[in-house]
Amino acid sequence: MRTCQINPSILSADFTNLERELTRIHTADAVHVDVMDNHFVPNLTIGLPVVQRLAEVSSLPLDVHLMISDVDRWGPGYAEAGAASVTFHAEASAAPIKLARDLRAAGAKASMALRPATPIEPYLDMLPELDMVLLMTVEPGFGGQAFLDLVLPKIRRVRRAIDGTGLPIALQVDGGVTRETILRAAEAGADVFVAGSSVYGTEDPAEAVVTLRNLAARTPVSM
């Protein structure tokens, strides 16, 4: 079987007790933390102080997804706060190579996200600067959206590009991941999956994580 990871999004968790909600996904590979600023995306969630506190209490690494403007300025602070991985949007960064290097220098893995309509081709040369590429399979900003199958060809292109580097770069998808859509995303080449309501919307989130991981791991890549 392939090695695949499931990073549940706490955007679908109970915000009144996030520490308890972390224990409900103890089988996960990491915790996906969506930071939104009501500017880059039309929603407002949490910021640096909450992420710093989550890093202090979480037994799982934090996979922080920054959906914010001025990310070149604010991004490294999340690495310094204890995030294991920090994802910035290509559309929000004026200097993505410098930012990726700054994140790594601050102790985090560097990841770059692309909206569904943003092509990967302008960024292929900077793949060696990254530890992960995140392809949004919905428009960023809100949870609970339906998976956009039109992103599948891009997943395949990015998978081929990553394989061509020979580097261990992860390929993450975020948005509308369910028991059904994870099969299509995994077949296209994704190996890290963000799941929100399909984990936290179940009676047993920990078991839902295991089920999703097994489904992805058993799905061969077909490009």
Secondary structure by P-SEA (a helix, b strand, c coil): ccbbbbbbbccccccccaaaaaaaaccccbbbbbbbccccccbbbbcaaaaaaaaaccccccbbbbccccccccaaaaaaacccbbbbbccccccaaaaaaaaaaabbbbbbbbcccccccccccccccccbbbbbccccccccccccccaaaaaaaaaaaaaaaccbbbbbbbcccccaaaaaaaaacccbbbbcccccccccaaaaaaaaaaaaaaccccc
